[in-house]
Amino acid sequence: MNIDFTTQGTCSKRIEAEVENGIVKEVRFTGGCNGNLQGICALVKGMPVDEVIRKLEGIRCGSRPTSCPDQLCRALRSLQA
């Protein structure tokens, strides 16, 4: 299943992800902190969606109420709706 998610409240503007049988196969961010987001993409690749959500949901960026990792969790949760 493919996700095309427009972020809110972060420097990144968009998240594209590919999930197969509950496993994250690929994640791509548009915008944001390139090095950090490449690291997040590499780390979550091959992880179960539930584990990504458990580890990253609720992370904040400075004083913002959300972050790129938190937005990724929101994108992944959209599959569960």
N, C-alpha and C positions, 0 to 999 in steps of 0.2 A: 504494500500500500504506500502511496506517495503522499507526502504532506507539503503544502505550499502555504506558509503561515506568515502573515504580516505582523511584525513585532510592534509593541507599544511601550514607550518609556525607556528605550535603550538606544545606543548609538547604532547598533545593527538595525537594518530595516526589514529584513526578510530571512526566513529559515526554510530551507528545503530539506526534506528528510525522506529516506526510504526505509520502511519497516517491513520485515517479512517474518511471519509466524512469531510475532512478539519480540523479535530481535532487531536492534538498530543496525541497518546495513550501511547507511551513508548519511552524513549530515553536512550541509553547506550553509554558511551564513553569508549574507550580503551586507557589507558595511561592518562597522565595529572595529575592535582591536584585533587586527589580523593574526598576530602571533598567538595570542591567548585563545582565540576562537579556533585556530588550527589545532591547538592542543586539546581543547574540549572535543572537537570532532574526532580526533584520533583516539582519545580515551573512551568515548562512548561507543565507538564502532565495535560491534559484536556483543554488546551488553543487552540484557533483557530490558525492555521498556520500563517495567516496574522498578528495576534497580536504578536506572537513570533518574527516574522521578524521585525515588526515595533519597538518593544522594544529593541531588541538585535543586530540588524544589525549595523555594523560599529564600534562596541566596539573594542578597541585595548588593547593589553597586553603589557604594558611597551612601549618600542620603536618599537615593532613589528607592522606591518601594519594590523594585524588581531588578533583574539583571539579564544578561544574555543566557546564562544557564537556566534561570527561572523561566524565561520565555521559551526555551527549548522544551521544558517540562510542560508548559501550557500547550505547545504545539503537539506534543506526544499525547497529552490528555485528550486532545480533540479527536483522537482515534477511538477513545473509549466512550465517547458520547453517543 
